[in-house]
Amino acid sequence: MYLSPDTPLHVKKIQQDIWLSKSIEERLRLSAEMIDDAIKLQLFGIKMRHPEFNEKEAKRYRLLRMAENDPALTWLIKMLDV
């Protein structure tokens, strides 16, 4: 169980019980939605810092930053022709 510093352990247990009560299909759907929401938030933040970027440029910048911060993703840089 992930221990968040701002969530008491008994509340974390309730959250985990709720999560585990869902079907695997529902958990997968919710996980995919959370990933999509995280990507949207990242792109929104990039566009706030770089208003000159269009949608494609913002997505490219996001992938480049991911590759810079995670050595396992260096193959992304080659795909983006940088």
C-alpha positions as CSV (number, residue, x, y, z in Angstrom):
1,M,0.0,0.0,0.0
2,Y,1.4,3.4,-1.0
3,L,1.9,5.6,2.1
4,S,0.9,9.2,1.3
5,P,2.1,11.7,4.0
6,D,-1.2,13.6,3.9
7,T,-3.6,10.6,4.0
8,P,-4.0,8.7,7.3
9,L,-3.5,5.0,7.2
10,H,-7.1,4.1,8.1
11,V,-8.3,6.3,5.2
12,K,-5.8,4.7,2.8
13,K,-7.2,1.3,3.9
14,I,-10.7,2.4,3.0
15,Q,-9.5,3.7,-0.4
16,Q,-7.8,0.4,-1.1
17,D,-10.9,-1.6,-0.1
18,I,-13.0,0.5,-2.4
19,W,-10.5,0.0,-5.3
20,L,-10.2,-3.7,-4.8
21,S,-14.0,-4.1,-4.6
22,K,-14.2,-3.0,-8.3
23,S,-13.9,-5.5,-11.1
24,I,-10.6,-5.8,-13.0
25,E,-12.3,-4.2,-16.0
26,E,-13.4,-1.2,-14.0
27,R,-10.0,-0.8,-12.4
28,L,-8.4,-0.9,-15.9
29,R,-10.9,1.6,-17.3
30,L,-10.3,4.0,-14.3
31,S,-6.5,3.6,-14.6
32,A,-6.7,4.5,-18.3
33,E,-8.8,7.6,-17.5
34,M,-6.3,8.7,-14.8
35,I,-3.5,8.3,-17.3
36,D,-5.4,10.4,-19.9
37,D,-6.1,13.0,-17.3
38,A,-2.5,13.2,-16.3
39,I,-1.4,13.7,-19.9
40,K,-4.0,16.5,-20.3
41,L,-2.7,18.2,-17.2
42,Q,0.9,17.9,-18.4
43,L,0.0,19.4,-21.8
44,F,-1.9,22.2,-20.2
45,G,1.1,23.0,-18.0
46,I,3.4,23.0,-21.0
47,K,1.1,25.3,-23.0
48,M,0.9,27.7,-20.0
49,R,4.7,27.9,-20.0
50,H,5.1,27.9,-23.8
51,P,2.0,29.6,-25.3
52,E,3.8,29.6,-28.7
53,F,3.5,25.8,-28.9
54,N,0.8,24.3,-30.9
55,E,-0.7,20.9,-29.9
56,K,1.8,18.9,-31.8
57,E,4.8,20.8,-30.5
58,A,3.5,20.5,-26.9
59,K,3.1,16.7,-27.3
60,R,6.6,16.5,-28.7
61,Y,8.1,18.6,-25.9
62,R,6.3,16.4,-23.4
63,L,7.9,13.2,-24.9
64,L,11.3,14.9,-25.0
65,R,11.1,15.8,-21.4
66,M,10.1,12.3,-20.4
67,A,13.1,10.9,-22.4
68,E,15.5,13.3,-20.7
69,N,14.3,12.3,-17.2
70,D,14.2,8.6,-17.7
71,P,17.2,6.8,-19.3
72,A,14.9,3.8,-20.2
73,L,13.1,6.1,-22.7
74,T,16.1,7.4,-24.7
75,W,14.6,5.6,-27.7
76,L,12.0,8.3,-27.8
77,I,14.5,10.9,-28.8
78,K,15.5,8.9,-31.8
79,M,11.9,8.5,-32.8
80,L,11.4,12.2,-32.6
81,D,14.4,13.0,-34.9
82,V,16.1,15.2,-32.4
